[in-house]
Amino acid sequence: MEMKLFLLQRLTAMIMVPFIFVHIGVIMYAVRGGLSAEEILGAYPGQRVWIAFLCLVCH
């Protein structure tokens, strides 16, 4: 059981890596452009999946 949990932890860590890079990219984009969270979310009108992704990753 302990080995399964260890492997599950490693798997979820590998899944999270792309989300971390996107999160860092969004932060860099926002800081360099002087954008607020409202302005970033306003750039994606009607794209609920992207907005949900940003909200999950950034909080």
Secondary structure per residue as TSV (DSSP state, phi and psi in degrees):
chain	resnum	aa	ss	phi	psi
A	1	M	-	360.0	-41.4
A	2	E	H	-62.7	-38.5
A	3	M	H	-66.6	-38.5
A	4	K	H	-63.7	-42.1
A	5	L	H	-65.4	-39.6
A	6	F	H	-61.6	-46.1
A	7	L	H	-66.1	-36.5
A	8	L	H	-64.3	-39.9
A	9	Q	H	-62.7	-43.6
A	10	R	H	-64.8	-40.2
A	11	L	H	-63.7	-46.4
A	12	T	H	-66.2	-31.8
A	13	A	H	-64.6	-41.5
A	14	M	H	-66.3	-34.7
A	15	I	H	-68.2	-34.6
A	16	M	H	-75.0	-22.8
A	17	V	H	-54.4	-49.5
A	18	P	H	-61.1	-35.9
A	19	F	H	-64.9	-36.8
A	20	I	H	-64.9	-43.4
A	21	F	H	-63.9	-39.7
A	22	V	H	-64.7	-42.5
A	23	H	H	-59.2	-47.9
A	24	I	H	-63.7	-40.8
A	25	G	H	-61.3	-42.1
A	26	V	H	-64.9	-41.6
A	27	I	H	-62.4	-46.3
A	28	M	H	-62.4	-42.2
A	29	Y	H	-61.5	-44.7
A	30	A	H	-67.3	-43.6
A	31	V	H	-67.3	-44.1
A	32	R	H	-65.8	-35.1
A	33	G	H	-90.4	-5.3
A	34	G	T	67.6	30.7
A	35	L	-	-87.5	151.0
A	36	S	-	-94.9	169.5
A	37	A	H	-61.4	-38.0
A	38	E	H	-63.3	-41.0
A	39	E	H	-67.0	-38.0
A	40	I	H	-65.7	-48.0
A	41	L	H	-66.4	-30.1
A	42	G	H	-67.8	-19.5
A	43	A	T	-76.5	-9.2
A	44	Y	S	-124.5	58.1
A	45	P	T	-65.9	135.4
A	46	G	T	76.5	0.2
A	47	Q	-	-102.8	77.3
A	48	R	H	-62.2	-34.2
A	49	V	H	-64.0	-45.2
A	50	W	H	-65.4	-43.1
A	51	I	H	-63.4	-42.8
A	52	A	H	-62.2	-40.9
A	53	F	H	-61.1	-47.8
A	54	L	H	-62.4	-40.5
A	55	C	H	-66.1	-39.7
A	56	L	H	-69.0	-41.7
A	57	V	H	-73.9	-37.4
A	58	C	H	-86.5	-5.5
A	59	H	-	-122.8	360.0
